[in-house]
Structure formats: structure tokens, C-alpha cells
Amino acid sequence: MRMVASHKLHRAAERCCHAAHGAVDRRRLIQLLGVGAVGLVAGAGLPGRFALAAPGTEALLLNCIDYRLAGATARYMAERQMEGKYDQFILAGASLGVENRKFPDWGKTFWEHVQLAIDLHQIRRIIVMDHRDCGFYKDIHGKDLAADPAEELKVHAAQMHLVRADIGRRHPKLEVELLLMGLDGKAETVA
């Protein structure tokens, strides 16, 4: 029985995920999988390409692609007892990736993932984690913000506030936390 149900869920997920050239139709996926499937993970029902978070997902973490901070980000979240309790969405520039003129479709993709995290994992907050010495900020702003840490904080804070305001308009029930991580792995709260 478990094998048949697992196979049916996998096939339903495949049909959903491959519809429209790989885009996930989240409403159809939720209808096909049903509420009971939220607790399944890849090894326990959905092989390989598709996994659902376990109950207890608290947040969606938005952070940058910068490889220098991948380990520090994971450690920071573990130190906050968040290991296994968050979804992660990675964009160059984190908050700047959500709202910029150079790559406007990135923001659209981010908002679709936020909705999916709400629908599938019932997240209650979004953690936006930018970092210092960000190459994407240098590219977009045309200067090295790291040379002036006070200005760098100001520019990141302004960008993160824009994203927080958009989250508030689109999803007023979600809490929002803004963080700026240094290259040393220490994160400061952005008010």
C-alpha cells in the first residue's frame, strides 16, 4: 500500500512540476498531494528531485549566493536552533536580487517561492540576510560599498526596508527579520 501511494504521489508531483516547462503550479500540486503529504521527505516517499519540508518549518531564509558565507549562514541558523526549520531561497544580492532593474524576473520568482513556502510549509516569517562586501551590490551600485562600512550598512538597510515593505503589502501576516552578515560570519540586526 505504501509503495503504491508513494508512486502515485511521485507521479502527481512530476506532472505538476513539469507542467509549463518546469514551473510548479502550486495550487494543482497541493490539490494532488493533499495536506497529509506535507510530512513526506525525499527518502520516505518522493524520490530524488522533489521533497517537501517536515512540519515545523518556521521561516523562509533569503540570502546571497556568495560561497564565502555558505558555512557561516548554516552555522548561524543552527545556533538559533533553526536547523531543519527553514526553507532557503538564494539570490545574488539577497534583498537586492528581489528588487533591481537589471534582473526584474528574479523578484517574480522570489514571490512565487514565498507563496509556495506559505502554501506547503506554512512559514510564519521571512528572514532577509544580506552580507557585507557583496559583489552584486558593487555591480548594481557601481562602487565598492565595503570601503565605507557606515554607507554600506545604510545602502543595505534601505534595500532591505523596500523588501520588508513589499512583504508587508503582499503577506501582512508574515513577520520579517532583517540581518546583515559580515565576512566573519557575525550577523547584525537591521532596524
Short mmCIF file of the C-alpha atoms (twelve columns), coordinates in Angstrom:
data_MODEL
# 
_entry.id   MODEL 
# 
loop_
_atom_site.group_PDB 
_atom_site.id 
_atom_site.type_symbol 
_atom_site.label_atom_id 
_atom_site.label_alt_id 
_atom_site.label_comp_id 
_atom_site.label_asym_id 
_atom_site.label_seq_id 
_atom_site.Cartn_x 
_atom_site.Cartn_y 
_atom_site.Cartn_z 
_atom_site.pdbx_PDB_model_num 
ATOM 1   C CA . MET A 1   0.000  0.000  0.000   1 
ATOM 2   C CA . ARG A 2   2.770  2.467  0.946   1 
ATOM 3   C CA . MET A 3   4.606  1.698  -2.294  1 
ATOM 4   C CA . VAL A 4   1.510  2.385  -4.415  1 
ATOM 5   C CA . ALA A 5   0.728  5.640  -2.565  1 
ATOM 6   C CA . SER A 6   4.362  6.716  -2.843  1 
ATOM 7   C CA . HIS A 7   4.372  6.007  -6.580  1 
ATOM 8   C CA . LYS A 8   1.121  7.944  -7.089  1 
ATOM 9   C CA . LEU A 9   2.459  10.936 -5.141  1 
ATOM 10  C CA . HIS A 10  5.687  10.886 -7.110  1 
ATOM 11  C CA . ARG A 11  3.818  10.740 -10.448 1 
ATOM 12  C CA . ALA A 12  1.486  13.578 -9.351  1 
ATOM 13  C CA . ALA A 13  4.452  15.697 -8.287  1 
ATOM 14  C CA . GLU A 14  6.212  15.001 -11.591 1 
ATOM 15  C CA . ARG A 15  3.143  16.025 -13.620 1 
ATOM 16  C CA . CYS A 16  2.820  19.224 -11.611 1 
ATOM 17  C CA . CYS A 17  6.486  20.122 -11.628 1 
ATOM 18  C CA . HIS A 18  6.934  19.505 -15.337 1 
ATOM 19  C CA . ALA A 19  3.822  21.394 -16.400 1 
ATOM 20  C CA . ALA A 20  4.564  24.614 -18.261 1 
ATOM 21  C CA . HIS A 21  8.228  23.673 -18.891 1 
ATOM 22  C CA . GLY A 22  9.189  23.029 -15.274 1 
ATOM 23  C CA . ALA A 23  7.190  25.665 -13.448 1 
ATOM 24  C CA . VAL A 24  5.349  24.462 -10.367 1 
ATOM 25  C CA . ASP A 25  1.611  25.043 -10.380 1 
ATOM 26  C CA . ARG A 26  1.354  25.186 -6.590  1 
ATOM 27  C CA . ARG A 27  -2.440 25.038 -6.383  1 
ATOM 28  C CA . ARG A 28  -2.538 21.889 -8.518  1 
ATOM 29  C CA . LEU A 29  0.333  20.387 -6.544  1 
ATOM 30  C CA . ILE A 30  -1.432 20.994 -3.238  1 
ATOM 31  C CA . GLN A 31  -4.664 19.507 -4.605  1 
ATOM 32  C CA . LEU A 32  -2.871 16.416 -5.874  1 
ATOM 33  C CA . LEU A 33  -0.745 15.818 -2.813  1 
ATOM 34  C CA . GLY A 34  -3.248 16.830 -0.166  1 
ATOM 35  C CA . VAL A 35  -2.473 18.081 3.318   1 
ATOM 36  C CA . GLY A 36  -1.217 14.704 4.590   1 
ATOM 37  C CA . ALA A 37  1.719  14.674 2.208   1 
ATOM 38  C CA . VAL A 38  3.389  17.712 3.762   1 
ATOM 39  C CA . GLY A 39  5.317  15.499 6.188   1 
ATOM 40  C CA . LEU A 40  6.934  13.395 3.448   1 
ATOM 41  C CA . VAL A 41  10.588 13.799 2.590   1 
ATOM 42  C CA . ALA A 42  12.544 12.579 -0.419  1 
ATOM 43  C CA . GLY A 43  13.727 9.316  1.113   1 
ATOM 44  C CA . ALA A 44  10.320 8.480  2.547   1 
ATOM 45  C CA . GLY A 45  8.064  8.850  -0.426  1 
ATOM 46  C CA . LEU A 46  9.138  11.234 -3.157  1 
ATOM 47  C CA . PRO A 47  12.343 10.014 -4.796  1 
ATOM 48  C CA . GLY A 48  15.096 12.279 -5.985  1 
ATOM 49  C CA . ARG A 49  14.001 15.557 -7.443  1 
ATOM 50  C CA . PHE A 50  11.134 16.568 -5.183  1 
ATOM 51  C CA . ALA A 51  10.889 16.893 -1.414  1 
ATOM 52  C CA . LEU A 52  8.519  18.566 0.992   1 
ATOM 53  C CA . ALA A 53  9.603  20.031 4.307   1 
ATOM 54  C CA . ALA A 54  8.595  18.374 7.507   1 
ATOM 55  C CA . PRO A 55  6.012  20.059 9.715   1 
ATOM 56  C CA . GLY A 56  7.575  22.748 11.864  1 
ATOM 57  C CA . THR A 57  9.051  24.903 9.116   1 
ATOM 58  C CA . GLU A 58  9.146  28.342 10.707  1 
ATOM 59  C CA . ALA A 59  10.698 30.635 8.140   1 
ATOM 60  C CA . LEU A 60  11.979 31.296 4.670   1 
ATOM 61  C CA . LEU A 61  15.588 32.496 4.660   1 
ATOM 62  C CA . LEU A 62  16.576 34.771 1.778   1 
ATOM 63  C CA . ASN A 63  20.342 35.054 1.427   1 
ATOM 64  C CA . CYS A 64  23.059 35.665 -1.162  1 
ATOM 65  C CA . ILE A 65  24.847 33.189 -3.439  1 
ATOM 66  C CA . ASP A 66  28.266 34.177 -2.064  1 
ATOM 67  C CA . TYR A 67  30.168 30.943 -1.369  1 
ATOM 68  C CA . ARG A 68  32.259 32.660 1.321   1 
ATOM 69  C CA . LEU A 69  29.268 32.728 3.666   1 
ATOM 70  C CA . ALA A 70  27.522 29.415 2.970   1 
ATOM 71  C CA . GLY A 71  29.009 27.694 6.022   1 
ATOM 72  C CA . ALA A 72  28.639 30.756 8.241   1 
ATOM 73  C CA . THR A 73  24.964 31.062 7.281   1 
ATOM 74  C CA . ALA A 74  24.258 27.424 8.120   1 
ATOM 75  C CA . ARG A 75  26.111 27.785 11.458  1 
ATOM 76  C CA . TYR A 76  24.237 30.996 12.279  1 
ATOM 77  C CA . MET A 77  20.872 29.341 11.663  1 
ATOM 78  C CA . ALA A 78  21.884 26.257 13.683  1 
ATOM 79  C CA . GLU A 79  22.997 28.461 16.594  1 
ATOM 80  C CA . ARG A 80  19.492 29.951 16.589  1 
ATOM 81  C CA . GLN A 81  18.023 26.416 16.821  1 
ATOM 82  C CA . MET A 82  16.622 26.824 13.304  1 
ATOM 83  C CA . GLU A 83  18.323 23.799 11.746  1 
ATOM 84  C CA . GLY A 84  15.686 21.891 9.773   1 
ATOM 85  C CA . LYS A 85  13.099 24.595 10.464  1 
ATOM 86  C CA . TYR A 86  13.545 26.903 7.485   1 
ATOM 87  C CA . ASP A 87  13.314 26.969 3.726   1 
ATOM 88  C CA . GLN A 88  16.133 28.730 1.927   1 
ATOM 89  C CA . PHE A 89  15.954 30.917 -1.159  1 
ATOM 90  C CA . ILE A 90  19.272 32.095 -2.559  1 
ATOM 91  C CA . LEU A 91  19.625 35.096 -4.876  1 
ATOM 92  C CA . ALA A 92  22.659 37.168 -5.771  1 
ATOM 93  C CA . GLY A 93  22.472 40.198 -3.511  1 
ATOM 94  C CA . ALA A 94  19.666 38.680 -1.377  1 
ATOM 95  C CA . SER A 95  17.341 41.693 -0.932  1 
ATOM 96  C CA . LEU A 96  18.826 43.464 -3.970  1 
ATOM 97  C CA . GLY A 97  18.142 40.334 -6.013  1 
ATOM 98  C CA . VAL A 98  14.441 40.679 -5.209  1 
ATOM 99  C CA . GLU A 99  14.184 44.273 -6.397  1 
ATOM 100 C CA . ASN A 100 16.528 45.511 -9.106  1 
ATOM 101 C CA . ARG A 101 16.148 46.763 -12.664 1 
ATOM 102 C CA . LYS A 102 18.875 44.574 -14.145 1 
ATOM 103 C CA . PHE A 103 17.092 41.259 -13.417 1 
ATOM 104 C CA . PRO A 104 13.405 42.035 -12.770 1 
ATOM 105 C CA . ASP A 105 12.290 38.404 -13.191 1 
ATOM 106 C CA . TRP A 106 14.256 37.383 -10.116 1 
ATOM 107 C CA . GLY A 107 11.749 39.220 -7.938  1 
ATOM 108 C CA . LYS A 108 8.842  37.455 -9.619  1 
ATOM 109 C CA . THR A 109 10.480 34.110 -8.903  1 
ATOM 110 C CA . PHE A 110 11.114 35.082 -5.277  1 
ATOM 111 C CA . TRP A 111 7.450  35.990 -4.696  1 
ATOM 112 C CA . GLU A 112 6.334  32.706 -6.246  1 
ATOM 113 C CA . HIS A 113 8.620  30.832 -3.839  1 
ATOM 114 C CA . VAL A 114 7.306  32.822 -0.883  1 
ATOM 115 C CA . GLN A 115 3.766  31.798 -1.790  1 
ATOM 116 C CA . LEU A 116 4.841  28.179 -2.214  1 
ATOM 117 C CA . ALA A 117 6.559  28.217 1.204   1 
ATOM 118 C CA . ILE A 118 3.341  29.583 2.729   1 
ATOM 119 C CA . ASP A 119 1.146  27.038 0.941   1 
ATOM 120 C CA . LEU A 120 3.292  23.957 1.515   1 
ATOM 121 C CA . HIS A 121 5.167  24.717 4.719   1 
ATOM 122 C CA . GLN A 122 3.039  27.314 6.490   1 
ATOM 123 C CA . ILE A 123 6.008  29.635 7.138   1 
ATOM 124 C CA . ARG A 124 5.371  32.413 9.619   1 
ATOM 125 C CA . ARG A 125 8.277  34.717 8.813   1 
ATOM 126 C CA . ILE A 126 10.881 35.696 6.291   1 
ATOM 127 C CA . ILE A 127 14.485 36.267 7.303   1 
ATOM 128 C CA . VAL A 128 16.301 38.546 4.860   1 
ATOM 129 C CA . MET A 129 20.075 38.175 5.249   1 
ATOM 130 C CA . ASP A 130 22.273 40.448 3.161   1 
ATOM 131 C CA . HIS A 131 26.045 40.482 3.696   1 
ATOM 132 C CA . ARG A 132 28.892 42.942 3.614   1 
ATOM 133 C CA . ASP A 133 31.301 43.122 0.669   1 
ATOM 134 C CA . CYS A 134 28.623 41.887 -1.743  1 
ATOM 135 C CA . GLY A 135 29.707 41.722 -5.381  1 
ATOM 136 C CA . PHE A 136 26.171 42.155 -6.703  1 
ATOM 137 C CA . TYR A 137 25.784 45.405 -4.722  1 
ATOM 138 C CA . LYS A 138 29.102 46.553 -6.263  1 
ATOM 139 C CA . ASP A 139 27.803 45.682 -9.731  1 
ATOM 140 C CA . ILE A 140 24.443 47.422 -9.356  1 
ATOM 141 C CA . HIS A 141 25.689 50.499 -7.474  1 
ATOM 142 C CA . GLY A 142 28.934 50.843 -9.416  1 
ATOM 143 C CA . LYS A 143 31.151 51.243 -6.364  1 
ATOM 144 C CA . ASP A 144 32.766 49.303 -3.550  1 
ATOM 145 C CA . LEU A 145 30.472 49.910 -0.604  1 
ATOM 146 C CA . ALA A 146 32.715 47.856 1.705   1 
ATOM 147 C CA . ALA A 147 35.217 50.732 1.686   1 
ATOM 148 C CA . ASP A 148 32.792 52.715 3.906   1 
ATOM 149 C CA . PRO A 149 31.040 50.364 6.376   1 
ATOM 150 C CA . ALA A 150 28.581 53.050 7.540   1 
ATOM 151 C CA . GLU A 151 27.464 53.801 3.974   1 
ATOM 152 C CA . GLU A 152 27.370 50.070 3.217   1 
ATOM 153 C CA . LEU A 153 25.002 49.492 6.146   1 
ATOM 154 C CA . LYS A 154 22.840 52.423 5.037   1 
ATOM 155 C CA . VAL A 155 22.526 51.120 1.438   1 
ATOM 156 C CA . HIS A 156 21.735 47.560 2.562   1 
ATOM 157 C CA . ALA A 157 19.226 48.807 5.135   1 
ATOM 158 C CA . ALA A 158 17.401 50.922 2.538   1 
ATOM 159 C CA . GLN A 159 17.159 47.941 0.167   1 
ATOM 160 C CA . MET A 160 16.023 45.550 2.893   1 
ATOM 161 C CA . HIS A 161 13.376 48.048 4.035   1 
ATOM 162 C CA . LEU A 162 11.951 48.064 0.480   1 
ATOM 163 C CA . VAL A 163 11.669 44.274 0.553   1 
ATOM 164 C CA . ARG A 164 10.164 44.313 4.055   1 
ATOM 165 C CA . ALA A 165 7.538  46.842 2.905   1 
ATOM 166 C CA . ASP A 166 6.667  44.626 -0.095  1 
ATOM 167 C CA . ILE A 167 6.353  41.584 2.152   1 
ATOM 168 C CA . GLY A 168 4.049  43.596 4.411   1 
ATOM 169 C CA . ARG A 169 1.837  44.586 1.472   1 
ATOM 170 C CA . ARG A 170 1.711  41.109 -0.064  1 
ATOM 171 C CA . HIS A 171 1.686  38.992 3.104   1 
ATOM 172 C CA . PRO A 172 0.794  41.152 6.110   1 
ATOM 173 C CA . LYS A 173 0.669  38.175 8.493   1 
ATOM 174 C CA . LEU A 174 4.326  37.271 7.941   1 
ATOM 175 C CA . GLU A 175 6.954  38.544 10.347  1 
ATOM 176 C CA . VAL A 176 10.112 39.938 8.753   1 
ATOM 177 C CA . GLU A 177 13.621 39.918 10.174  1 
ATOM 178 C CA . LEU A 178 16.461 41.861 8.534   1 
ATOM 179 C CA . LEU A 179 20.095 40.867 9.039   1 
ATOM 180 C CA . LEU A 180 23.449 41.974 7.656   1 
ATOM 181 C CA . MET A 181 26.230 39.393 7.943   1 
ATOM 182 C CA . GLY A 182 29.888 40.310 7.999   1 
ATOM 183 C CA . LEU A 183 32.543 38.216 6.306   1 
ATOM 184 C CA . ASP A 184 33.438 36.989 9.797   1 
ATOM 185 C CA . GLY A 185 30.028 35.259 9.982   1 
ATOM 186 C CA . LYS A 186 28.599 37.611 12.606  1 
ATOM 187 C CA . ALA A 187 25.142 38.943 11.803  1 
ATOM 188 C CA . GLU A 188 23.738 42.253 12.959  1 
ATOM 189 C CA . THR A 189 20.064 43.116 13.086  1 
ATOM 190 C CA . VAL A 190 18.998 45.897 10.725  1 
ATOM 191 C CA . ALA A 191 16.283 48.049 12.254  1 
# 
